Amino acid sequence: MATQQSYVSPPLSWFSRLGRFLAAPFHRTPEGLQDVLQLLAQAQNNKIIRSESRQMIEGVLKIADLTANDVMISAARMDMINIEDPLEQILNEVIDIAHSRYPVYETERDHIIGILLSKDLLKRQRSPNLNLRALLRPVVMVPQSKGLLELLKDFRVNRNHLAVVIDEFGRVAGLLTIEDVLEQIVGDIEDEFDTDEEAGDIFGLGEQTYRIAGNTSIARVLQAFGLVNEPQGEAQSFETIGGWVAHEMGHVPTKGESHVLMGLRFEVMHTRAGAVKWFKVKALPKDTPV
C-alpha cells in the first residue's frame, strides 16, 4: 500500500507576505502615494517587512517623481579638468580630489569634450607620449527634466556611471552619477574616499600638507600639526574643522576658497550638500603674512 506523502509549503518570502497584506480584504484600495506609504508603514509595524525593505520600496516610489535637476551637483560645484593644463597639474588635481571620473573641458567650462577616468592616467606611465585626448571617454548629456528612473535604466543599459546635465539653452547645469541616483533608493553609499561620520580622516600629501575631511575633529587636526591638544577660544564651540572654518569665513565655503587659522592654510578641495567634504591643509612659515 502506497504511503501518502505529506507536503509542507515553503515559508513565504517577504514579498509574498507583503502582497497578501496589501491585498487583504479589510484594507481599502490605495488611492495615492501617501496611501501606499501608509500601508508600507503598517506592514513594517506588523513585522511583515523589515525597515530596510520599507525604505528601499519607498525610495523606488519617490524617485518616480524626481528629475535630474532635483539631485544633480550644480555646475558651480563640479570638479572639472582643463585639457589645456599641464599634465603634472592634472595629476595633482586627480590625486587631491580623488574622484574616479572627471568631466574634461576645453577653453570654457560649458565646452565639455569628454570624461577622464582616473585609472586611465596609468596608461601614461606605460606610454609617456600618449595624447591625453586619446584617453577621454564619450560624454553623456541629459536634460534637467530627465526622470531618474529613466536615467537609471540608461546607466544600466549603456554602462555609464556619469552624465552631464544641460539646461534648455545647452549650457552645463550640473552633473549626476549613478551613485547619486541609487542613494535616493538605498540612502548614502560610502565609497573608499568617504570617511566615518564621527572620526573623519587625515591623509599626508608631503611637505607638511594634508588632505583632511571636513568632518574631522578640530583636536585631531591640531594634533596632526603638533599644535595645542585641545581647541581654544571659539573653536571650543565647534566639533568639526569644517564647521569652525565656515564660521571663521562667515559663509559656506566653496571650492577653491582658502582661509588661514592658527598658522594653517585651509583650501577647499571638494564640497557636498552645502558642507566641505575635503580640505587641503598646509602649515605656513611663522613669518607668513595672513
C-alpha positions in Angstrom: 0.0 0.0 0.0 1.4 3.3 -1.1 2.0 5.8 1.6 0.7 9.3 1.2 3.4 11.9 1.4 2.7 15.0 3.3 3.6 18.3 1.7 4.9 21.2 3.7 4.7 24.5 1.9 7.9 26.6 1.9 7.8 29.7 4.0 6.6 32.8 2.2 9.1 35.4 1.1 8.7 38.9 2.5 7.4 40.0 -1.0 4.7 37.4 -0.9 3.7 38.3 2.7 3.6 42.0 1.6 1.4 41.1 -1.3 -1.1 39.3 0.9 -1.1 42.1 3.4 -1.8 44.7 0.7 -4.5 42.6 -0.9 -6.3 41.7 2.3 -10.0 42.4 2.0 -10.1 44.6 5.1 -7.7 47.1 3.5 -9.2 49.7 1.2 -7.7 50.2 -2.2 -4.8 52.8 -2.1 -5.8 56.0 -3.9 -2.4 57.7 -4.0 1.3 57.5 -3.0 0.6 58.6 0.6 -1.8 55.7 1.0 0.8 53.2 -0.3 3.4 54.7 2.1 1.0 54.3 5.0 0.4 50.7 4.1 4.1 50.0 4.0 4.4 51.6 7.5 1.7 49.3 8.7 3.4 46.3 7.1 6.6 47.1 9.0 4.7 47.6 12.3 3.2 44.1 11.7 6.7 42.7 11.1 5.8 41.7 7.5 8.7 43.6 6.1 11.9 45.0 7.7 12.6 48.7 8.0 15.4 48.4 5.3 13.0 46.9 2.9 10.4 49.5 3.5 13.0 52.3 3.0 14.1 50.8 -0.3 10.5 50.4 -1.6 9.7 54.0 -0.6 12.8 55.2 -2.3 11.8 53.5 -5.6 8.3 55.0 -5.3 9.6 58.5 -4.6 12.2 58.8 -7.3 9.5 58.2 -9.9 8.6 61.9 -9.5 12.2 63.1 -9.4 14.3 64.5 -12.2 18.0 65.0 -12.9 17.6 68.6 -11.8 16.4 67.5 -8.3 19.6 65.7 -7.3 22.4 66.9 -9.6 25.5 68.6 -8.4 25.3 72.2 -9.7 27.8 73.4 -12.3 29.5 75.7 -9.8 30.4 72.8 -7.6 31.6 70.4 -10.3 35.2 69.2 -10.2 36.4 69.5 -13.8 39.7 69.2 -15.7 41.0 71.7 -18.2 42.6 69.8 -21.1 45.0 72.7 -21.7 46.5 72.4 -18.2 50.0 70.8 -17.8 49.9 67.0 -17.1 51.5 67.5 -13.7 48.8 69.9 -12.6 46.1 67.5 -13.8 47.7 64.6 -11.9 47.9 66.7 -8.7 44.2 67.6 -9.1 43.1 64.0 -9.6 45.1 62.8 -6.6 44.0 65.6 -4.3 40.2 65.5 -5.2 40.2 61.7 -5.5 37.2 61.2 -7.8 37.1 58.2 -10.2 35.8 60.3 -13.1 36.2 63.9 -14.3 34.5 65.9 -17.0 37.1 67.5 -19.2 36.6 70.8 -20.9 38.4 73.0 -23.4 38.6 76.8 -23.3 35.4 77.2 -21.2 33.6 75.0 -18.7 30.5 74.8 -20.9 32.6 73.1 -23.6 33.0 69.6 -22.3 34.9 67.3 -24.6 34.9 64.0 -22.7 35.2 62.1 -19.5 38.5 61.2 -18.0 38.8 58.0 -15.8 41.4 58.4 -13.1 42.7 54.8 -13.8 43.3 55.7 -17.5 46.0 58.1 -16.4 48.1 55.0 -15.5 48.4 54.4 -19.3 50.6 57.5 -19.5 53.1 55.7 -17.3 53.5 53.0 -19.9 53.2 55.3 -22.9 54.5 58.8 -22.0 53.8 60.2 -25.4 50.2 59.2 -25.4 47.9 62.2 -26.0 45.6 62.9 -23.1 42.7 63.4 -25.6 43.0 59.8 -26.6 42.1 58.7 -23.0 38.8 60.6 -23.0 35.6 58.7 -22.9 32.4 60.0 -24.6 30.4 62.3 -22.5 26.7 61.6 -21.9 24.5 64.7 -21.7 20.9 64.7 -20.4 18.3 67.5 -19.9 17.4 68.7 -16.5 13.9 67.3 -17.0 15.2 63.7 -17.4 13.4 61.3 -15.0 15.6 59.4 -12.5 14.1 56.1 -13.3 14.7 56.5 -17.0 18.2 57.8 -16.3 18.9 54.8 -14.1 17.8 52.5 -16.9 20.2 54.3 -19.3 23.1 54.0 -16.8 22.5 50.2 -16.6 22.0 49.6 -20.3 24.8 51.8 -21.6 27.2 51.0 -18.7 27.7 54.7 -18.0 28.3 56.0 -14.5 28.2 59.7 -15.1 26.0 62.1 -17.0 26.4 65.9 -17.5 23.1 67.8 -17.1 22.4 70.6 -19.5 19.7 73.3 -19.3 17.3 74.4 -22.0 20.0 76.7 -23.6 22.5 73.9 -23.9 24.7 75.1 -21.1 26.1 72.9 -18.4 23.7 72.9 -15.4 25.3 70.2 -13.3 26.5 66.6 -13.0 24.9 63.4 -12.0 26.3 59.9 -11.2 24.7 56.5 -10.9 25.6 56.7 -7.2 23.5 59.9 -6.8 20.5 58.1 -8.2 21.0 54.9 -6.2 21.3 56.9 -3.0 17.8 58.2 -3.5 16.7 54.5 -3.1 19.1 53.0 -0.5 20.5 56.1 1.3 24.1 57.3 1.4 26.6 55.0 -0.2 30.1 55.1 1.4 33.0 54.7 -1.0 36.7 54.3 -0.4 37.1 58.1 -0.1 34.2 58.6 2.3 35.1 58.8 6.0 33.4 57.8 9.2 30.8 60.4 10.3 32.4 60.9 13.6 36.1 60.2 13.1 36.8 62.0 9.9 40.2 61.3 8.3 43.6 62.8 7.5 46.0 61.8 4.6 49.5 63.1 4.3 50.4 64.7 0.9 54.0 65.6 1.8 55.8 68.8 2.8 53.6 69.4 5.8 50.5 69.3 3.7 47.4 67.1 4.4 44.1 66.2 2.8 41.7 66.5 5.7 38.0 65.6 5.8 35.7 68.4 6.8 34.1 66.3 9.5 37.4 65.6 11.3 37.5 66.8 14.9 39.4 70.1 15.5 41.6 68.5 18.2 42.7 65.8 15.7 43.7 68.4 13.1 45.7 70.4 15.6 47.4 67.3 16.9 48.4 66.3 13.4 50.3 69.6 13.0 51.8 69.5 16.5 49.7 72.4 17.8 47.7 72.6 21.1 46.0 69.3 22.0 42.6 70.9 22.7 40.7 73.6 20.8 40.9 77.1 22.4 38.6 80.1 22.3 35.7 80.0 19.8 36.9 76.7 18.4 35.6 75.0 21.6 32.0 75.8 20.3 32.5 73.5 17.2 33.1 69.8 16.8 34.5 69.6 13.3 37.1 71.5 11.4 34.7 72.2 8.6 32.2 73.9 11.0 35.0 76.0 12.6 36.4 77.2 9.2 32.9 78.0 7.9 32.2 80.1 11.0 35.5 82.0 10.7 34.9 82.7 7.0 31.3 83.9 7.7 29.7 81.8 4.9 29.6 78.3 3.5 33.0 77.8 1.7 33.1 76.9 -1.9 35.7 75.0 -3.9 38.9 77.0 -4.4 38.4 79.3 -1.4 41.1 79.4 1.3 41.4 80.7 4.9 44.2 80.8 7.4 43.7 79.7 11.0 46.4 79.2 13.6 49.1 79.2 11.0 47.4 76.7 8.8 46.0 77.4 5.3 42.8 75.6 4.7 42.0 75.3 0.9 38.6 73.9 0.0 39.1 70.9 -2.4 35.6 69.5 -2.5 32.1 70.3 -1.1 29.0 68.3 -0.9 25.4 69.1 0.2 26.4 72.5 1.4 29.4 71.3 3.5 33.1 71.0 2.9 34.0 67.4 2.1 37.8 67.8 1.8 40.3 70.5 2.7 44.0 70.7 1.6 45.7 72.0 4.7 49.3 73.3 4.8 51.4 74.6 7.6 52.7 78.1 6.9 56.0 79.5 8.0 55.7 81.6 11.1 56.6 84.9 9.4 54.0 84.4 6.6 51.5 87.4 6.5 47.9 86.4 6.8 
